[in-house]
Amino acid sequence: MLRQAIHSLLPILLALLAGCTRLEPPGQDQPLIVGLPADPVFQQLSPPTEGLQGFSRDLVGLFAESIDVQVKFVTAPDQPTLLKMLESGKVHMAAALPDKGDHRGVAFSSTLKVTQQIIAQHADSLPVDTPEKLAGREIAVRPGAAQVQTLRALQLTPPPVIIEHSAVDELELLEGLARRRFELVATDDLHFSVAANAHPDLNIALELPGKLGYAWAFDKNNEDLRERAQHFIDATVADGTLRRLDDRYFGHIRRLDTRDIQIFLEHVRGRLPEFRHAFHDAQEITGIDWRLIAAIAYQESKWDPLATSFTNVRGMMMLTEDTADRLGVTNRLDAGQSIRAGAKYLVMLMDELPPEMKQPDRLWFALAAYNLGMGHLRGARSFAPSLNRDPNSWADMKQVLPLMSRPEYYARLKSGRARGGEAVILVENIRNYFDVLSRLEPIWTPPSMTKETPAKKKLSKKSARRR
């Protein structure tokens, strides 16, 4: 959990809150100090060597680069604490703070617009289909949640009983609802969409009035930094950076429907345990997170080692005969051989992509090539610039790939027609399955992590140069 991950940062937070002096402006000798809420939607755990990442961290990092300063992040346990840190001058700015219009700091440039919602269990015996049916109901929220203000503005009689829970983050709050610990939860569509991919028994009971913006916020006296940040945000909107970053973290989360998730979770419990060791082996050989390899295998075969398509791709990772032969697979229906070969093939595809293509887009492109073939992918990338799309951006290319089924586009390509739209769906589904597995299954550290095997050295030689 993110809350556990930031435990070691709490002494820093306490020291900041206890201090009596305000920070100097960011510059050569003073890094930009940025406060973030302990929200797993805006900052996520990566493998141990990579620490935390996420939408807010990436966007702030780009801003710091644009003004040529270093950046340091401080994670606050909740939004009220973060706001106090901002108002007392202990951080230069706060990111991913809901702009409710009721605090003394200057919030601006809402980088994400979301809908406020009441979430319930599908089996709720007291459905909420109008605001009036919230009267007297218990509603769980995080401290400082913007939805509290929205609910009070409804002026219901009797008013809903709003209970703040500080010991859990927002996704844990929704998990608690799924486990029937709470009656209702007030949140937004972004957090709900992430939670619903792991808890399909949740549903949107009611959409609350008014949009909510997650904003960057500054102390009212820090006008210079605010103006520089405003200019940066405007530039990221104009050049597409903000759109691509939004797609990187949130563009896939609404792809799967409730039934898809229900079946996936059933298979996580029933089928995954039999093959977990094989996925671990594939991670040890390739260095790819086993949960990602498992997500690919689920998308390809639903973890069925005997799967066969009408085009004669077969096995857990649905390998063609040519690919299997190339990778030394003697039996495509052998789960272990198929999983290891599929993971190796993904590494090979990533190595074939141009060096200027960055992660995680590089991975998404390789997954598309896994489905389409590298020739079709190169063909789509070749005409992307004529459509004012960046051939190295997945957010742009997911708009281009579906065009490969249209004659005015595929007729000019040597590779010919392709079902590019299917490749986009495949990639987005894998991203969702990986997200869910990352929340349900622990990171696995291979015994040989500090001692590379000859096979892994051979596979990672090009990757090391690429990184």
Summary of the structure (lengths in Angstrom):
residues: 467
radius of gyration: 23.9
end to end distance: 28.0
largest distance: 70.9
contacts: 1497
relative contact order: 0.09
helix: 50%
strand: 15%
